[in-house]
Amino acid sequence: MKKAVIYPNKKAPELFRSRLLNILTWSHPALIFGMYLFLSVVAIYLYHVEFGATSSQITIYFLLGLLSWTLAEYLLHRFIYHKIKDASYDSGFHYMFHGIHHAYPNDKSKTVLPPLPSLVIAALFLSLFYLLLGGKALTFSPGFVIGYSIYMWIHTMIHGLPMPKRFNFWWKHHNIHHYQQHDRAFGVSTPLWDYIFRTMPQKGRKTITVVNEAV
């Protein structure tokens, strides 16, 4: 059984000695959403004007991009943010990008990927989509990043608001990942890919011991 120390009532420590670098690790859902909404509107407009895309084409490829994000969300969470071997996250790259969020789950500044790495990753995906889809990437990519924005709001809501009495599946599913089975429940916005890849939580199973330390 893997032991995890969780500090639910503390802010995460600074990752760097440089104040500038630490500022770059801060983020907020509204900042990310606004950034991607603006870029999405510009991209879709260009697709319509430069390629003569119809409303149906824009809608279809946007929805495909949205669905594709849910798969990317699962794969990134399972194979990049967690170590492939044992799904741990307590050292190196994995701790910096994701493990610190596991250790300090209620620090709102660590629930969203900061703007700079977020934009770098988005640019890499856009380049890949353009190679595969050509001009259609200009509406597929907006669907993808709006899917990310929806995920981001859900994730922030889970960690920032009390669990409601109804419509609380997101809270229950994600809290199992944090506090019971770190190698299960990788989907945040949807459990679809957990069902498909057989990583849904197993009742009564526990892979971590949570030590709640308030100070």
C-alpha positions in Angstrom: 0.0 0.0 0.0 1.4 3.4 -1.0 1.4 6.1 1.6 0.5 9.7 0.6 0.7 12.7 2.9 -2.0 15.3 2.0 -2.3 18.8 3.3 -5.9 19.8 2.7 -5.7 23.1 4.5 -2.4 24.5 3.3 -1.2 26.3 0.2 1.4 24.5 -1.8 5.0 25.7 -1.3 6.8 27.7 -4.0 8.5 25.5 -6.6 11.3 27.9 -7.5 13.6 30.4 -5.8 12.9 32.9 -8.6 9.8 35.1 -7.9 9.2 35.4 -11.6 9.2 31.7 -12.2 6.8 31.2 -9.2 4.4 33.8 -10.7 4.4 31.8 -13.9 3.1 28.8 -12.0 0.0 30.7 -10.8 -3.2 30.3 -12.8 -6.9 30.9 -12.6 -9.8 29.3 -14.6 -11.1 32.6 -15.8 -7.7 33.5 -17.3 -7.3 30.3 -19.2 -10.9 30.2 -20.4 -10.8 33.8 -21.6 -7.5 33.1 -23.4 -8.8 30.0 -25.2 -12.2 31.5 -26.0 -10.6 34.4 -27.8 -8.2 32.1 -29.7 -11.1 29.7 -30.6 -13.3 32.5 -32.0 -10.4 33.8 -34.2 -9.6 30.3 -35.4 -13.2 29.4 -36.3 -13.6 32.8 -38.1 -10.4 32.1 -40.2 -11.8 28.6 -41.0 -15.0 30.1 -42.2 -13.5 32.9 -44.2 -10.4 31.3 -45.6 -11.8 27.8 -46.3 -15.4 28.6 -46.9 -16.6 26.3 -44.2 -20.3 25.8 -43.6 -22.0 25.9 -40.2 -22.5 22.1 -40.4 -18.7 21.5 -41.0 -17.8 23.8 -38.2 -20.2 22.1 -35.8 -19.1 18.6 -36.7 -15.4 19.2 -36.4 -15.9 21.3 -33.3 -17.8 18.4 -31.6 -15.2 15.9 -32.7 -12.5 18.1 -31.2 -14.5 18.3 -27.9 -14.7 14.5 -27.8 -11.1 14.1 -28.6 -10.2 16.3 -25.7 -11.8 13.8 -23.3 -9.5 11.1 -24.6 -6.5 13.3 -24.4 -7.5 14.3 -20.8 -7.5 10.6 -19.9 -4.2 9.7 -21.6 -2.3 12.8 -20.3 -3.5 12.1 -16.8 -2.8 8.4 -16.8 0.5 8.3 -18.7 2.1 11.7 -18.4 1.0 13.2 -15.1 1.4 9.9 -13.4 4.3 7.5 -13.8 3.5 4.6 -16.2 4.9 1.9 -14.0 2.9 2.4 -10.8 0.9 5.6 -11.3 2.9 7.4 -8.7 3.6 11.2 -8.9 6.0 12.0 -6.1 9.2 13.1 -7.9 10.7 15.1 -10.7 8.5 16.2 -13.6 5.5 14.3 -12.3 5.6 16.1 -8.9 6.0 19.6 -10.5 3.2 19.2 -12.9 0.8 17.1 -10.9 2.1 15.6 -7.7 2.0 19.0 -5.9 -1.7 19.1 -6.7 -2.2 15.7 -5.1 -0.3 16.8 -2.0 -2.1 20.2 -1.7 -5.5 19.4 -3.3 -7.3 22.4 -2.1 -4.8 25.0 -3.3 -6.9 26.6 -6.1 -3.8 28.0 -7.8 -2.7 24.4 -8.5 -5.9 23.0 -10.0 -5.2 24.5 -13.4 -2.1 24.2 -15.6 -0.4 27.7 -15.8 -0.8 29.7 -19.1 2.7 29.2 -20.5 2.9 25.4 -20.4 -0.8 25.2 -21.4 -0.1 27.3 -24.5 3.0 25.3 -25.4 1.0 22.0 -25.2 -1.9 23.6 -27.1 0.5 24.7 -29.9 1.9 21.2 -30.2 -1.6 19.7 -30.5 -2.6 22.4 -33.0 0.5 21.5 -35.1 -0.4 17.8 -35.0 -4.0 18.5 -35.9 -3.1 20.7 -38.8 -0.8 18.0 -40.2 -3.6 15.5 -40.0 -6.6 17.6 -40.9 -5.4 20.7 -42.7 -7.7 23.6 -42.5 -10.3 21.6 -40.5 -7.9 21.9 -37.6 -9.1 25.5 -37.2 -12.4 24.3 -35.9 -11.3 20.9 -34.5 -8.7 22.6 -32.2 -11.2 25.1 -30.7 -13.4 22.1 -29.8 -10.4 20.5 -28.2 -9.4 23.6 -26.1 -13.0 24.4 -25.1 -13.2 20.8 -23.9 -10.1 21.5 -21.9 -11.7 24.7 -20.5 -14.8 22.7 -19.5 -12.6 20.1 -17.8 -10.7 22.9 -16.0 -13.9 24.5 -14.6 -15.1 21.0 -13.4 -11.8 20.3 -11.8 -11.7 23.7 -10.0 -15.3 23.3 -8.9 -14.5 19.8 -7.4 -11.7 21.2 -5.3 -13.2 24.6 -4.5 -16.8 23.9 -3.7 -18.5 21.5 -1.2 -19.9 18.3 -2.6 -23.6 18.9 -3.5 -26.3 16.5 -2.4 -27.3 15.9 -6.1 -25.4 15.7 -9.3 -22.2 15.0 -7.3 -20.7 12.2 -9.5 -17.8 14.4 -10.5 -16.8 14.9 -6.8 -17.2 11.3 -5.9 -15.2 10.0 -8.9 -12.4 12.4 -8.6 -12.1 12.1 -4.8 -11.6 8.4 -5.2 -8.6 9.1 -7.4 -7.2 11.5 -4.8 -7.9 9.7 -1.6 -8.4 6.0 -2.3 -7.1 4.7 -5.6 -4.5 6.8 -7.3 -4.3 4.4 -10.2 -8.0 4.6 -11.0 -10.5 7.2 -12.0 -8.3 9.2 -14.4 -11.2 10.8 -16.2 -12.3 14.1 -14.6 -14.9 15.6 -17.1 -16.3 12.1 -18.0 -15.8 8.5 -16.9 -16.2 7.3 -20.5 -12.5 6.3 -21.0 -12.2 4.8 -17.5 -15.0 2.5 -18.6 -13.3 1.7 -22.0 -9.8 1.2 -20.6 -11.0 -0.6 -17.4 -9.8 1.9 -14.8 -13.0 2.5 -13.1 -12.6 2.3 -9.3 -13.1 -1.0 -7.6 -15.4 -1.1 -4.5 -13.5 -1.6 -1.3 -10.0 -1.3 -2.8 -7.5 1.2 -1.5 -4.0 1.9 -2.7 -3.0 4.8 -0.5 -3.1 5.9 3.1 -4.1 9.5 3.5 -2.5 11.4 6.4 -4.4 14.7 6.9 -2.1 17.3 8.3 -3.6 20.8 8.9 -0.3 22.5 9.9 
